[in-house]
Every structure is written in structure tokens, then in C-alpha cells.
């Protein structure tokens, strides 16, 4: 459910800003990073993407590649650094201390697109 | 993307690809940048008028509207309150909240399962923020999607009803992690539904260490005093900061 909302936001960002800036007529691939803190599931985003762009002339044939970015939890109590794909609590996964710093993991970024300048792919 | 073993001028390539010119454009853009910008603008606007803003988030039926109705009744006339409430359909919540006599607007989201900053901005258009001390935003009933959308609020309040089970905070860590205050609602029903309120409190603290947890019953009045004091205190701080802004500018 949330992933469909995000897919719609990616679509509108691309259509309104990024594709015009790139001066392209069609997008073939969209690469996205989602961080562990967002709670988003990459597979779910990939699943809903075709439905979110089905009626888009710019993005109707674009594939999406979603990369999960882990969060790093640095613990001030035990000194450990843990990386995790899912943040279940604001505590150190090793010693449970709340004295932590979370580095990264809040990404929800469009990182690159493959675009076509003339016509669309004939397959 | 060029394939290995092919040169860029391979005629076969032209045939297959319809003579198009394909390239990769590197970008780094936050998907929710537009919402984040607008939420930031709203926050600045609220701060300049000293308006305290609370965003209430919880599942459908967690008791957001009833808590808010009582809260708005109790805070007046000491504080000038207003509310916007989001739902997919019906104006029922706005009608209930309007019983408090305060300005209330309904946001109808259609199919959208959460509120976004532009919906809040549109909804409060025409209100003079100088006439409001506390603005409540009642989000669409949902424990997933609202967590990703900043609305310019000062306090994100997470509601969990005793009827929902003790493990709700563990099941929805993303919302719990982003909440500033937790309200356990329907404490009058805890015994009937065999909810261990202590365990629910521990689970909130497990996911979000140190989060203030208020145990309430809007119907019976439990815990409302503490909740109202929290709002009054934060409102006073916000208004004081706004006066500071005026004096130094």
C-alpha cells in the first residue's frame, strides 16, 4: 500500500522535473535507493511500479531497479557497529542500549535513469 | 546500456533499438523532496505565529477523533484550538470535532491513505494563524503510510488502543520510531479485552526508548489531565519562542 504511494511520487517527480531536465522523450530504467529506516520493501516497490506507470507515455515501459541501503547503528555503550536491513528498534542490536547513533538508512532517492532521446525502443 | 560485444555503431543495434540514442543520467533526488520542502515552509509559518501543531497517527478505530473531541473541549477557552482531519470519505469526523465549537475542516483524500503537506496547506488556507494557539492534525487511520510524510508538526502523537493488542509497537516499528509521544487509548476497556497495559508500555519503550507514554480513556477521563498539561506546556514554549523571534527580528 505504501509502496504504491511511493511509486506514484517517483513517477510525478520524474515526469515533472527530472525527465524534462534530462531532455529525454522516454525512460527505460529508473534506479532507486530505499533505506532501512523507511520501512519500504524493495520487492513490493518493484511489484507495484508497472501499475503506477502503465498510462505514462514517458515511463510506461520503464523498468525499476530498487536497491536497499542498510542502516548502520553505532553504539556508544558497547562500541559496536551493526548494519541492518530492517530497523526494529532504536537500540543497539548487540547490547540493547538506547545510546546509539543511526547512520544512513533514511534514503528514498532516485539515483539515476536510463533515457532515450529519440523515439522509443522497438522490440 | 550498451551490451558487450557490440560497438555503438552496430547497424543491428540501430535496427533493434529503433535508431534511438540511449544514455544514463545520474541524479540524486529525494523522492519526497516536494513534501519535505512544503512541510519546512509550513513549520516556519507555524513557528512565526507560535502555533503548536500536533499530528495524531494511529490505526482506524484507535480513538483519535474521540480523544481529540474531548481535548478540544477541555483546552478551550484557555487556548484557541483548531483541527483538520483526514479521511478517505465522509465528513463524520469533522462533524464530531466541530461539537467543540472550534474551527474544524475535513480533508477528503479520496484514495490516498495518509495526509501530505500540501493537503494541510490547502486545508488551512484562509485561517489566520494569529488566531490559533494549537492546531491538531488528525491523520488518516493508518499505521504505515503517514510515518513517511512530514506535515510541519511539532509533535507526532502515536495512538494505540488497548483493543489492538500489546505488540502493536513491535509490528509497526517505522511509525513508533518516528513518534514523539505515545498515547495508549481506551484504557477503560483494558480489563475487558485482557490487555496488559504495562507490557504495551514496555513495548513502546523497547522500540522507541524514552518515549513519553500517556495512558488515557477519553470516555472516562483517565490520563486526560497529564495529556492536557503536556499540550499546554508545549504551547506555552512555542508561543514564547515566537515572541523571541519577534523581539530579535
Interface residues (C-beta under 8 A of the other chain):
Chain A: X1 X2 X5 X6 X9 X10 X13 X17 X18 X22 X24 X28 X29 X32 X37 X38 X39 X86 X87 X88 X89 X90 X91 X98 X108 X109 X110 X111 X112 X113 X114 X115 X116 X117 X118 X119 X120 X121 X122 X123
Chain B: X1 X16 X17 X18 X19 X20 X21 X22 X23 X24 X25 X26 X27 X28 X29 X30 X31 X32 X33 X34 X35 X112 X113 X114 X144 X145 X147 X148 X170 X173 X174 X177 X206 X207 X208 X209 X210
